[in-house]
Amino acid sequence: LAKTTQPISMDSYEGQEVNITCSHNNIATNDYITWYQQFPSQGPRFIIQGYKTKVTNEVASLFIPADRKSSTLSLPRVSLSDTAVYYCLVGVQGSQGNLIFGKGTKLSVKP
Amino acid sequence: GAGVSQSPRYKVAKRGQDVALRCDPISGHVSLFWYQQALGQGPEFLTYFQNEAQLDKSGLPSDRFFAERPEGSVSTLKIQRTQQEDSAVYLCASSLVSSRVNSPLHFGNGTRLTVT
């Protein structure tokens, strides 16, 4: 199972761009990289998913280098409401062991 | 219409009691997952269903934990003879398809179980 390593916490200010990097050195060929966001007292919410290169949606961008051993979630111009825990997951849904969340990165956005 | 619904939202049980936690997934979603989340930790996988078939129960911590999804929709997670270490938030998630592409998981807001 591909394990991930993320910073435990990050601080930012409103309006800044935030980049959270996740390391997954033993990612398998079939594995996808998926990011979730979790607010207190809520279940995680899907943000973005990618396999290689760059993926962008209305919320975030995901950068994946050619070797796929890491990925970076980019949140443009964060606001206070982006304060949450962000999880990087690597794997194939439904496969043995399924998707492992890890401890995530606690992002604190300050005014 | 909505999203994944879990009930009860909060459950307090005395040690040794049995509890049943319910999950109503999004209609039509094939896959259903249960996760356990301890305070300050990330969700930990418990079990996975594809329709009514339980394809992976490798994460269930002991034989006191049992999950079912008899008609391929609603699922129940049952914990027998609860222990204090079972105190956690139990999250249910569903997704539209089961395939090599990861369909986004849609999570409920969980059931917070406190064992006293």
gemmi code that builds the backbone of each chain (N, CA, C; Angstrom):
import gemmi

chains = {
    "A": [
        ("LEU", (0.844, -1.187, 0.000), (0.000, 0.000, 0.000), (0.883, 1.243, 0.000)),
        ("ALA", (0.545, 2.184, -0.853), (1.327, 3.403, -0.933), (1.030, 4.273, 0.281)),
        ("LYS", (2.086, 4.640, 1.008), (1.921, 5.528, 2.152), (2.201, 6.943, 1.712)),
        ("THR", (1.617, 7.870, 2.445), (1.823, 9.277, 2.138), (2.391, 9.998, 3.332)),
        ("THR", (3.147, 11.049, 3.058), (3.707, 11.901, 4.092), (3.356, 13.340, 3.777)),
        ("GLN", (2.732, 14.003, 4.744), (2.336, 15.399, 4.586), (2.806, 16.167, 5.820)),
        ("PRO", (2.966, 17.497, 5.678), (3.246, 18.287, 6.882), (2.058, 18.200, 7.838)),
        ("ILE", (2.349, 18.197, 9.117), (1.282, 18.087, 10.116), (0.420, 19.335, 10.122)),
        ("SER", (1.056, 20.496, 9.937), (0.297, 21.747, 9.984), (0.948, 22.806, 9.107)),
        ("MET", (0.129, 23.782, 8.710), (0.609, 24.938, 7.951), (-0.211, 26.150, 8.362)),
        ("ASP", (0.436, 27.294, 8.337), (-0.255, 28.551, 8.616), (-0.198, 29.438, 7.379)),
        ("SER", (-1.265, 30.205, 7.172), (-1.275, 31.133, 6.052), (-2.132, 32.335, 6.423)),
        ("TYR", (-2.134, 33.326, 5.542), (-2.970, 34.509, 5.731), (-3.959, 34.609, 4.581)),
        ("GLU", (-5.048, 35.268, 4.845), (-6.061, 35.441, 3.811), (-5.457, 36.051, 2.559)),
        ("GLY", (-5.898, 35.565, 1.408), (-5.443, 36.108, 0.145), (-4.187, 35.475, -0.409)),
        ("GLN", (-3.482, 34.693, 0.414), (-2.263, 34.059, -0.068), (-2.568, 32.771, -0.803)),
        ("GLU", (-1.621, 32.329, -1.611), (-1.697, 31.017, -2.233), (-1.039, 30.013, -1.288)),
        ("VAL", (-1.679, 28.889, -1.112), (-1.146, 27.853, -0.222), (-0.835, 26.603, -1.037)),
        ("ASN", (0.344, 26.061, -0.826), (0.757, 24.823, -1.488), (1.052, 23.769, -0.432)),
        ("ILE", (0.372, 22.654, -0.507), (0.593, 21.548, 0.421), (1.148, 20.383, -0.379)),
        ("THR", (2.338, 19.940, 0.003), (2.995, 18.864, -0.727), (2.846, 17.542, 0.009)),
        ("CYS", (2.616, 16.513, -0.744), (2.452, 15.162, -0.221), (3.489, 14.260, -0.886)),
        ("SER", (4.201, 13.488, -0.103), (5.178, 12.542, -0.639), (4.571, 11.146, -0.659)),
        ("HIS", (4.755, 10.462, -1.767), (4.270, 9.074, -1.904), (5.276, 8.313, -2.759)),
        ("ASN", (6.400, 7.961, -2.158), (7.528, 7.401, -2.899), (7.245, 6.047, -3.533)),
        ("ASN", (6.336, 5.264, -2.925), (6.102, 3.928, -3.480), (4.753, 3.834, -4.180)),
        ("ILE", (4.386, 4.905, -4.837), (3.126, 4.913, -5.583), (3.175, 3.869, -6.697)),
        ("ALA", (2.084, 3.150, -6.893), (2.011, 2.109, -7.917), (1.477, 2.681, -9.223)),
        ("THR", (1.725, 1.939, -10.292), (1.355, 2.397, -11.628), (-0.115, 2.756, -11.737)),
        ("ASN", (-0.969, 1.978, -11.100), (-2.410, 2.191, -11.232), (-2.989, 3.192, -10.234)),
        ("ASP", (-2.162, 3.661, -9.324), (-2.662, 4.519, -8.244), (-3.037, 5.916, -8.735)),
        ("TYR", (-4.145, 6.419, -8.212), (-4.526, 7.804, -8.395), (-4.190, 8.585, -7.129)),
        ("ILE", (-4.097, 9.894, -7.256), (-3.824, 10.787, -6.129), (-5.062, 11.644, -5.917)),
        ("THR", (-5.598, 11.570, -4.724), (-6.853, 12.251, -4.418), (-6.691, 13.075, -3.147)),
        ("TRP", (-7.265, 14.254, -3.150), (-7.210, 15.128, -1.978), (-8.613, 15.375, -1.444)),
        ("TYR", (-8.713, 15.337, -0.110), (-9.968, 15.617, 0.582), (-9.735, 16.726, 1.609)),
        ("GLN", (-10.825, 17.429, 1.913), (-10.824, 18.510, 2.898), (-11.810, 18.134, 3.988)),
        ("GLN", (-11.442, 18.372, 5.235), (-12.361, 18.066, 6.324), (-12.447, 19.218, 7.315)),
        ("PHE", (-13.679, 19.662, 7.560), (-13.959, 20.660, 8.588), (-14.363, 19.941, 9.875)),
        ("PRO", (-14.218, 20.582, 11.015), (-14.631, 19.949, 12.284), (-16.089, 19.518, 12.245)),
        ("SER", (-16.348, 18.364, 12.790), (-17.699, 17.801, 12.909), (-18.359, 17.498, 11.562)),
        ("GLN", (-17.554, 17.395, 10.515), (-18.084, 17.015, 9.204), (-17.245, 15.883, 8.627)),
        ("GLY", (-17.830, 15.179, 7.673), (-17.062, 14.182, 6.956), (-16.157, 14.832, 5.926)),
        ("PRO", (-15.120, 14.136, 5.481), (-14.246, 14.693, 4.446), (-15.004, 14.983, 3.163)),
        ("ARG", (-14.502, 15.979, 2.415), (-15.124, 16.379, 1.161), (-14.087, 16.315, 0.057)),
        ("PHE", (-14.441, 15.692, -1.045), (-13.542, 15.562, -2.186), (-13.170, 16.931, -2.735)),
        ("ILE", (-11.862, 17.128, -2.996), (-11.409, 18.377, -3.600), (-10.999, 18.163, -5.047)),
        ("ILE", (-10.054, 17.224, -5.251), (-9.474, 17.088, -6.578), (-8.773, 15.747, -6.689)),
        ("GLN", (-8.647, 15.269, -7.913), (-7.968, 13.990, -8.148), (-7.174, 14.079, -9.435)),
        ("GLY", (-6.019, 13.387, -9.439), (-5.228, 13.370, -10.656), (-4.389, 12.118, -10.763)),
        ("TYR", (-3.852, 11.914, -11.952), (-2.956, 10.779, -12.183), (-1.545, 11.278, -12.529)),
        ("LYS", (-1.471, 12.275, -13.392), (-0.173, 12.844, -13.728), (-0.359, 14.289, -14.196)),
        ("THR", (0.704, 14.986, -14.325), (0.801, 16.399, -14.752), (-0.030, 17.314, -13.865)),
        ("LYS", (-0.920, 18.085, -14.483), (-1.647, 19.096, -13.730), (-3.144, 18.950, -13.936)),
        ("VAL", (-3.873, 19.101, -12.858), (-5.327, 19.096, -12.897), (-5.807, 20.353, -12.196)),
        ("THR", (-6.797, 21.007, -12.767), (-7.345, 22.219, -12.153), (-8.858, 22.158, -12.171)),
        ("ASN", (-9.463, 22.560, -11.065), (-10.909, 22.735, -11.044), (-11.229, 24.074, -10.399)),
        ("GLU", (-12.463, 24.305, -10.079), (-12.865, 25.611, -9.577), (-12.357, 25.883, -8.165)),
        ("VAL", (-11.861, 24.849, -7.503), (-11.453, 24.983, -6.114), (-9.941, 25.007, -5.956)),
        ("ALA", (-9.245, 24.169, -6.710), (-7.821, 23.978, -6.475), (-7.128, 23.484, -7.733)),
        ("SER", (-5.809, 23.411, -7.637), (-4.986, 22.784, -8.673), (-4.144, 21.694, -8.029)),
        ("LEU", (-3.849, 20.693, -8.815), (-3.030, 19.579, -8.345), (-1.881, 19.398, -9.323)),
        ("PHE", (-0.657, 19.483, -8.796), (0.529, 19.346, -9.619), (1.203, 18.016, -9.292)),
        ("ILE", (1.477, 17.232, -10.318), (2.088, 15.919, -10.147), (3.284, 15.834, -11.088)),
        ("PRO", (4.507, 15.675, -10.543), (5.677, 15.590, -11.412), (5.702, 14.264, -12.151)),
        ("ALA", (6.617, 14.174, -13.098), (6.664, 13.004, -13.971), (6.883, 11.698, -13.201)),
        ("ASP", (7.682, 11.732, -12.142), (7.940, 10.483, -11.413), (6.801, 10.116, -10.457)),
        ("ARG", (5.858, 10.998, -10.285), (4.658, 10.779, -9.462), (4.957, 10.441, -8.007)),
        ("LYS", (6.148, 10.700, -7.547), (6.488, 10.368, -6.166), (6.058, 11.443, -5.176)),
        ("SER", (5.490, 12.496, -5.682), (4.949, 13.530, -4.807), (3.827, 14.239, -5.564)),
        ("SER", (3.070, 15.032, -4.843), (2.052, 15.861, -5.482), (1.860, 17.105, -4.627)),
        ("THR", (1.402, 18.178, -5.258), (1.202, 19.430, -4.544), (-0.200, 19.947, -4.795)),
        ("LEU", (-0.925, 20.144, -3.716), (-2.244, 20.760, -3.780), (-2.057, 22.260, -3.657)),
        ("SER", (-2.598, 23.019, -4.594), (-2.467, 24.470, -4.567), (-3.843, 25.100, -4.394)),
        ("LEU", (-3.967, 25.907, -3.351), (-5.213, 26.631, -3.082), (-4.956, 28.106, -3.331)),
        ("PRO", (-5.586, 28.679, -4.346), (-5.329, 30.093, -4.664), (-6.086, 31.019, -3.720)),
        ("ARG", (-5.446, 32.053, -3.270), (-6.114, 33.114, -2.507), (-7.029, 32.553, -1.422)),
        ("VAL", (-6.427, 31.945, -0.424), (-7.226, 31.299, 0.622), (-7.983, 32.331, 1.443)),
        ("SER", (-9.081, 31.861, 2.021), (-9.871, 32.679, 2.932), (-9.974, 31.946, 4.267)),
        ("LEU", (-10.551, 32.623, 5.242), (-10.683, 32.011, 6.568), (-11.431, 30.682, 6.499)),
        ("SER", (-12.367, 30.578, 5.587), (-13.171, 29.366, 5.472), (-12.399, 28.180, 4.907)),
        ("ASP", (-11.184, 28.395, 4.472), (-10.343, 27.292, 4.002), (-9.586, 26.623, 5.149)),
        ("THR", (-9.743, 27.138, 6.350), (-9.152, 26.505, 7.524), (-9.788, 25.131, 7.712)),
        ("ALA", (-8.967, 24.093, 7.621), (-9.476, 22.726, 7.620), (-8.288, 21.769, 7.645)),
        ("VAL", (-8.577, 20.493, 7.672), (-7.545, 19.462, 7.525), (-7.614, 18.934, 6.100)),
        ("TYR", (-6.461, 18.815, 5.464), (-6.387, 18.360, 4.077), (-5.655, 17.018, 4.030)),
        ("TYR", (-6.290, 16.061, 3.390), (-5.742, 14.705, 3.306), (-5.345, 14.377, 1.869)),
        ("CYS", (-4.187, 13.776, 1.734), (-3.698, 13.254, 0.455), (-3.847, 11.737, 0.488)),
        ("LEU", (-4.498, 11.167, -0.496), (-4.699, 9.733, -0.569), (-4.125, 9.211, -1.870)),
        ("VAL", (-3.524, 8.033, -1.781), (-2.963, 7.399, -2.969), (-3.462, 5.968, -3.032)),
        ("GLY", (-3.992, 5.578, -4.156), (-4.448, 4.205, -4.276), (-5.548, 4.087, -5.302)),
        ("VAL", (-6.107, 2.905, -5.322), (-7.233, 2.609, -6.205), (-8.404, 2.206, -5.337)),
        ("GLN", (-9.463, 2.969, -5.428), (-10.650, 2.721, -4.622), (-11.175, 1.322, -4.856)),
        ("GLY", (-11.486, 0.637, -3.779), (-12.043, -0.696, -3.898), (-10.997, -1.788, -3.911)),
        ("SER", (-9.748, -1.420, -4.080), (-8.698, -2.439, -4.086), (-8.394, -2.848, -2.653)),
        ("GLN", (-7.586, -3.851, -2.516), (-7.272, -4.359, -1.189), (-6.696, -3.262, -0.311)),
        ("GLY", (-7.275, -3.101, 0.862), (-6.807, -2.083, 1.775), (-7.405, -0.729, 1.523)),
        ("ASN", (-7.950, -0.557, 0.368), (-8.641, 0.673, 0.029), (-7.818, 1.924, 0.256)),
        ("LEU", (-8.467, 3.045, 0.432), (-7.785, 4.329, 0.482), (-7.443, 4.687, 1.925)),
        ("ILE", (-6.178, 5.032, 2.145), (-5.681, 5.341, 3.479), (-5.551, 6.837, 3.629)),
        ("PHE", (-6.160, 7.377, 4.689), (-6.182, 8.822, 4.863), (-4.936, 9.399, 5.510)),
        ("GLY", (-4.314, 8.733, 6.416), (-3.201, 9.350, 7.142), (-3.711, 10.421, 8.080)),
        ("LYS", (-2.804, 11.253, 8.591), (-3.176, 12.256, 9.594), (-3.513, 13.601, 8.981)),
        ("GLY", (-3.170, 13.809, 7.729), (-3.530, 15.040, 7.072), (-2.697, 16.243, 7.481)),
        ("THR", (-2.976, 17.368, 6.825), (-2.325, 18.649, 7.109), (-3.376, 19.619, 7.621)),
        ("LYS", (-3.149, 20.122, 8.819), (-4.075, 21.097, 9.384), (-3.668, 22.483, 8.918)),
        ("LEU", (-4.482, 23.076, 8.067), (-4.226, 24.412, 7.546), (-4.986, 25.441, 8.370)),
        ("SER", (-4.265, 26.413, 8.871), (-4.893, 27.515, 9.607), (-4.695, 28.796, 8.811)),
        ("VAL", (-5.801, 29.429, 8.434), (-5.746, 30.688, 7.699), (-6.097, 31.813, 8.661)),
        ("LYS", (-5.215, 32.800, 8.719), (-5.402, 33.913, 9.651), (-5.771, 35.181, 8.892)),
        ("PRO", (-6.504, 36.081, 9.561), (-6.903, 37.318, 8.879), (-5.734, 38.271, 8.701)),
    ],
    "B": [
        ("GLY", (-32.600, 14.725, -1.319), (-31.777, 14.416, -2.217), (-30.467, 14.206, -1.912)),
        ("ALA", (-30.146, 14.762, -1.459), (-29.116, 15.035, -0.647), (-27.957, 14.113, -0.644)),
        ("GLY", (-27.323, 14.186, 0.457), (-26.064, 13.475, 0.513), (-26.226, 12.213, 1.334)),
        ("VAL", (-25.112, 11.712, 1.840), (-25.108, 10.547, 2.708), (-25.631, 10.943, 4.083)),
        ("SER", (-26.560, 10.135, 4.566), (-27.175, 10.434, 5.857), (-26.801, 9.354, 6.870)),
        ("GLN", (-26.378, 9.788, 8.029), (-26.017, 8.834, 9.080), (-26.840, 9.115, 10.331)),
        ("SER", (-27.227, 8.038, 11.004), (-27.970, 8.196, 12.253), (-27.608, 7.090, 13.230)),
        ("PRO", (-27.649, 7.375, 14.537), (-27.864, 8.717, 15.088), (-26.644, 9.605, 14.892)),
        ("ARG", (-26.783, 10.863, 15.140), (-25.652, 11.785, 15.037), (-24.708, 11.595, 16.225)),
        ("TYR", (-25.297, 11.314, 17.384), (-24.528, 11.066, 18.602), (-25.112, 9.837, 19.291)),
        ("LYS", (-24.209, 9.039, 19.876), (-24.650, 7.862, 20.606), (-23.766, 7.682, 21.826)),
        ("VAL", (-24.405, 7.572, 22.968), (-23.678, 7.277, 24.199), (-24.072, 5.890, 24.645)),
        ("ALA", (-23.106, 5.039, 24.855), (-23.375, 3.668, 25.264), (-22.554, 3.343, 26.495)),
        ("LYS", (-23.124, 2.521, 27.341), (-22.364, 2.036, 28.489), (-21.521, 0.856, 28.033)),
        ("ARG", (-20.383, 0.743, 28.621), (-19.479, -0.347, 28.261), (-20.209, -1.678, 28.353)),
        ("GLY", (-20.092, -2.458, 27.300), (-20.745, -3.765, 27.265), (-22.035, -3.777, 26.461)),
        ("GLN", (-22.587, -2.598, 26.169), (-23.800, -2.533, 25.379), (-23.503, -2.742, 23.900)),
        ("ASP", (-24.525, -3.174, 23.169), (-24.427, -3.283, 21.717), (-24.984, -2.008, 21.097)),
        ("VAL", (-24.385, -1.577, 19.971), (-24.892, -0.397, 19.263), (-25.024, -0.721, 17.776)),
        ("ALA", (-25.920, 0.007, 17.125), (-26.115, -0.133, 15.680), (-26.119, 1.248, 15.061)),
        ("LEU", (-25.273, 1.451, 14.084), (-25.141, 2.749, 13.417), (-25.616, 2.586, 11.979)),
        ("ARG", (-26.418, 3.543, 11.548), (-27.062, 3.415, 10.236), (-26.472, 4.395, 9.230)),
        ("CYS", (-26.393, 3.937, 7.983), (-25.932, 4.792, 6.903), (-26.871, 4.675, 5.720)),
        ("ASP", (-27.377, 5.827, 5.258), (-28.181, 5.890, 4.039), (-27.328, 6.544, 2.961)),
        ("PRO", (-26.835, 5.757, 2.020), (-25.966, 6.343, 0.999), (-26.776, 7.123, -0.029)),
        ("ILE", (-26.079, 7.792, -0.906), (-26.739, 8.473, -2.012), (-27.356, 7.420, -2.929)),
        ("SER", (-28.590, 7.654, -3.331), (-29.308, 6.686, -4.148), (-28.531, 6.350, -5.418)),
        ("GLY", (-28.397, 5.054, -5.678), (-27.713, 4.627, -6.888), (-26.221, 4.411, -6.737)),
        ("HIS", (-25.689, 4.795, -5.594), (-24.256, 4.599, -5.388), (-23.956, 3.124, -5.117)),
        ("VAL", (-23.005, 2.615, -5.858), (-22.677, 1.199, -5.799), (-21.805, 0.871, -4.590)),
        ("SER", (-20.813, 1.717, -4.352), (-19.831, 1.431, -3.312), (-20.184, 2.124, -2.012)),
        ("LEU", (-19.904, 1.430, -0.919), (-20.148, 2.000, 0.403), (-18.989, 1.629, 1.315)),
        ("PHE", (-18.516, 2.611, 2.044), (-17.352, 2.431, 2.920), (-17.704, 2.869, 4.342)),
        ("TRP", (-17.113, 2.205, 5.309), (-17.157, 2.653, 6.697), (-15.742, 2.976, 7.145)),
        ("TYR", (-15.611, 4.110, 7.836), (-14.342, 4.529, 8.415), (-14.551, 4.853, 9.885)),
        ("GLN", (-13.494, 4.729, 10.655), (-13.483, 5.101, 12.068), (-12.477, 6.237, 12.240)),
        ("GLN", (-12.901, 7.303, 12.902), (-12.004, 8.433, 13.100), (-11.892, 8.781, 14.576)),
        ("ALA", (-10.722, 8.557, 15.121), (-10.448, 8.941, 16.504), (-10.119, 10.424, 16.550)),
        ("LEU", (-10.250, 11.020, 17.708), (-10.028, 12.445, 17.871), (-8.616, 12.832, 17.433)),
        ("GLY", (-8.522, 13.793, 16.528), (-7.222, 14.282, 16.082), (-6.513, 13.414, 15.062)),
        ("GLN", (-7.180, 12.352, 14.641), (-6.577, 11.437, 13.674), (-7.355, 11.465, 12.363)),
        ("GLY", (-6.751, 10.912, 11.325), (-7.457, 10.775, 10.064), (-8.387, 9.574, 10.102)),
        ("PRO", (-9.351, 9.529, 9.195), (-10.248, 8.372, 9.136), (-9.484, 7.091, 8.832)),
        ("GLU", (-9.851, 6.026, 9.501), (-9.234, 4.719, 9.260), (-10.272, 3.776, 8.661)),
        ("PHE", (-9.870, 3.112, 7.601), (-10.763, 2.217, 6.861), (-11.215, 1.049, 7.726)),
        ("LEU", (-12.511, 0.747, 7.656), (-13.056, -0.421, 8.351), (-13.481, -1.496, 7.368)),
        ("THR", (-14.396, -1.136, 6.444), (-14.945, -2.138, 5.554), (-15.536, -1.497, 4.310)),
        ("TYR", (-15.722, -2.318, 3.252), (-16.150, -1.823, 1.945), (-17.163, -2.790, 1.344)),
        ("PHE", (-18.239, -2.218, 0.793), (-19.266, -2.984, 0.101), (-19.346, -2.538, -1.352)),
        ("GLN", (-19.570, -3.489, -2.206), (-19.970, -3.187, -3.576), (-21.350, -3.794, -3.733)),
        ("ASN", (-22.345, -2.945, -3.862), (-23.748, -3.375, -3.741), (-23.933, -4.091, -2.398)),
        ("GLU", (-24.438, -5.320, -2.396), (-24.671, -6.002, -1.117), (-23.467, -6.840, -0.676)),
        ("ALA", (-22.488, -6.956, -1.519), (-21.346, -7.808, -1.216), (-20.285, -7.037, -0.418)),
        ("GLN", (-19.896, -7.636, 0.689), (-18.833, -7.054, 1.499), (-17.499, -7.568, 0.961)),
        ("LEU", (-16.821, -6.746, 0.209), (-15.620, -7.194, -0.494), (-14.347, -7.050, 0.332)),
        ("ASP", (-14.382, -6.225, 1.339), (-13.175, -6.010, 2.131), (-13.599, -5.648, 3.544)),
        ("LYS", (-13.215, -6.472, 4.491), (-13.485, -6.153, 5.894), (-12.201, -6.204, 6.697)),
        ("SER", (-11.107, -5.963, 6.022), (-9.793, -6.080, 6.645), (-9.547, -5.055, 7.740)),
        ("GLY", (-10.300, -3.962, 7.734), (-10.079, -2.923, 8.724), (-10.881, -3.062, 9.998)),
        ("LEU", (-11.796, -3.999, 10.043), (-12.602, -4.184, 11.255), (-11.660, -4.606, 12.388)),
        ("PRO", (-11.665, -3.879, 13.512), (-10.655, -4.110, 14.551), (-10.823, -5.400, 15.339)),
        ("SER", (-12.032, -5.918, 15.393), (-12.227, -7.176, 16.134), (-13.520, -7.815, 15.658)),
        ("ASP", (-13.762, -9.024, 16.146), (-14.996, -9.723, 15.746), (-16.212, -9.136, 16.444)),
        ("ARG", (-16.030, -8.101, 17.242), (-17.189, -7.421, 17.825), (-17.824, -6.462, 16.813)),
        ("PHE", (-17.103, -6.183, 15.755), (-17.581, -5.262, 14.724), (-18.150, -6.065, 13.565)),
        ("PHE", (-19.329, -5.658, 13.141), (-20.008, -6.360, 12.060), (-20.751, -5.347, 11.208)),
        ("ALA", (-20.655, -5.479, 9.890), (-21.360, -4.553, 9.005), (-22.159, -5.335, 7.983)),
        ("GLU", (-23.269, -4.769, 7.573), (-24.099, -5.418, 6.560), (-24.750, -4.382, 5.668)),
        ("ARG", (-25.108, -4.833, 4.479), (-25.789, -3.983, 3.498), (-26.679, -4.922, 2.667)),
        ("PRO", (-27.705, -5.465, 3.285), (-28.432, -6.611, 2.724), (-29.098, -6.378, 1.370)),
        ("GLU", (-29.529, -5.144, 1.096), (-30.220, -4.900, -0.166), (-29.424, -3.962, -1.071)),
        ("GLY", (-28.179, -3.762, -0.705), (-27.333, -2.945, -1.557), (-27.559, -1.463, -1.445)),
        ("SER", (-28.301, -1.047, -0.413), (-28.475, 0.395, -0.224), (-28.080, 0.754, 1.203)),
        ("VAL", (-29.021, 0.779, 2.130), (-28.747, 1.125, 3.523), (-27.760, 0.128, 4.133)),
        ("SER", (-26.876, 0.663, 4.950), (-25.905, -0.196, 5.632), (-25.966, 0.059, 7.131)),
        ("THR", (-25.673, -0.989, 7.881), (-25.624, -0.879, 9.341), (-24.285, -1.397, 9.838)),
        ("LEU", (-23.669, -0.631, 10.699), (-22.452, -1.061, 11.385), (-22.844, -1.379, 12.825)),
        ("LYS", (-22.589, -2.601, 13.224), (-22.959, -3.024, 14.568), (-21.696, -3.292, 15.379)),
        ("ILE", (-21.715, -2.805, 16.596), (-20.607, -3.059, 17.504), (-21.183, -3.747, 18.734)),
        ("GLN", (-20.684, -4.928, 18.999), (-21.171, -5.691, 20.144), (-20.267, -5.459, 21.348)),
        ("ARG", (-20.852, -5.514, 22.532), (-20.089, -5.418, 23.792), (-19.078, -4.263, 23.717)),
        ("THR", (-19.602, -3.064, 23.525), (-18.737, -1.903, 23.311), (-17.710, -1.722, 24.426)),
        ("GLN", (-16.554, -1.259, 24.034), (-15.450, -0.962, 24.944), (-15.111, 0.521, 24.816)),
        ("GLN", (-14.404, 1.056, 25.788), (-14.067, 2.473, 25.758), (-13.234, 2.835, 24.536)),
        ("GLU", (-12.395, 1.922, 24.097), (-11.558, 2.221, 22.934), (-12.353, 2.305, 21.630)),
        ("ASP", (-13.641, 1.939, 21.692), (-14.489, 2.063, 20.508), (-14.999, 3.498, 20.336)),
        ("SER", (-14.790, 4.342, 21.319), (-15.236, 5.729, 21.228), (-14.526, 6.419, 20.075)),
        ("ALA", (-15.315, 6.941, 19.160), (-14.768, 7.557, 17.943), (-15.940, 8.080, 17.122)),
        ("VAL", (-15.605, 8.731, 16.016), (-16.625, 9.082, 15.017), (-16.592, 8.018, 13.936)),
        ("TYR", (-17.753, 7.503, 13.607), (-17.862, 6.497, 12.562), (-18.450, 7.158, 11.323)),
        ("LEU", (-17.661, 7.139, 10.257), (-18.023, 7.809, 9.013), (-18.422, 6.797, 7.961)),
        ("CYS", (-19.443, 7.126, 7.232), (-19.881, 6.321, 6.108), (-19.680, 7.140, 4.842)),
        ("ALA", (-19.260, 6.483, 3.778), (-19.086, 7.166, 2.499), (-19.632, 6.278, 1.390)),
        ("SER", (-20.133, 6.903, 0.340), (-20.576, 6.137, -0.818), (-19.997, 6.758, -2.082)),
        ("SER", (-19.905, 5.945, -3.110), (-19.463, 6.465, -4.401), (-20.235, 5.782, -5.502)),
        ("LEU", (-20.241, 6.449, -6.670), (-21.160, 6.066, -7.728), (-20.810, 4.728, -8.350)),
        ("VAL", (-19.550, 4.507, -8.646), (-19.174, 3.294, -9.349), (-17.942, 2.690, -8.702)),
        ("SER", (-17.723, 1.451, -8.991), (-16.505, 0.786, -8.551), (-15.729, 0.408, -9.793)),
        ("SER", (-14.629, 1.059, -9.980), (-13.861, 0.807, -11.193), (-12.420, 1.211, -10.942)),
        ("ARG", (-11.617, 1.153, -11.958), (-10.222, 1.528, -11.801), (-10.086, 3.038, -11.599)),
        ("VAL", (-11.100, 3.774, -11.996), (-11.071, 5.217, -11.757), (-11.715, 5.490, -10.416)),
        ("ASN", (-11.095, 6.308, -9.615), (-11.613, 6.594, -8.290), (-12.750, 7.604, -8.339)),
        ("SER", (-13.964, 7.128, -8.251), (-15.091, 8.051, -8.108), (-14.982, 8.730, -6.753)),
        ("PRO", (-15.293, 10.013, -6.670), (-15.193, 10.704, -5.385), (-16.041, 10.025, -4.315)),
        ("LEU", (-15.493, 9.954, -3.135), (-16.246, 9.460, -1.991), (-17.084, 10.595, -1.426)),
        ("HIS", (-18.356, 10.326, -1.182), (-19.261, 11.285, -0.564), (-19.497, 10.822, 0.870)),
        ("PHE", (-19.059, 11.619, 1.801), (-19.138, 11.238, 3.209), (-20.363, 11.833, 3.892)),
        ("GLY", (-20.875, 11.076, 4.861), (-21.831, 11.642, 5.798), (-21.069, 12.380, 6.886)),
        ("ASN", (-21.821, 12.986, 7.806), (-21.177, 13.733, 8.879), (-20.841, 12.866, 10.086)),
        ("GLY", (-21.141, 11.594, 9.985), (-20.670, 10.661, 10.994), (-21.588, 10.490, 12.189)),
        ("THR", (-21.331, 9.437, 12.914), (-21.963, 9.193, 14.220), (-20.854, 9.231, 15.262)),
        ("ARG", (-21.008, 10.118, 16.235), (-20.020, 10.191, 17.311), (-20.443, 9.242, 18.415)),
        ("LEU", (-19.662, 8.190, 18.610), (-19.954, 7.191, 19.643), (-19.071, 7.437, 20.860)),
        ("THR", (-19.712, 7.542, 22.003), (-18.988, 7.677, 23.266), (-19.366, 6.509, 24.152)),
        ("VAL", (-18.370, 5.750, 24.569), (-18.603, 4.600, 25.441), (-18.137, 4.963, 26.846)),
        ("THR", (-19.064, 4.875, 27.788), (-18.746, 5.299, 29.165), (-18.562, 4.110, 30.104)),
    ],
}
model = gemmi.Model(1)
for chain_id, residues in chains.items():
    chain = gemmi.Chain(chain_id)
    for i, (resn, *xyz) in enumerate(residues, 1):
        res = gemmi.Residue()
        res.name, res.seqid = resn, gemmi.SeqId(i, " ")
        for name, pos in zip(("N", "CA", "C"), xyz):
            atom = gemmi.Atom()
            atom.name, atom.element = name, gemmi.Element(name[0])
            atom.pos, atom.b_iso = gemmi.Position(*pos), 0.0
            res.add_atom(atom)
        chain.add_residue(res)
    model.add_chain(chain)
structure = gemmi.Structure()
structure.add_model(model)
structure.setup_entities()
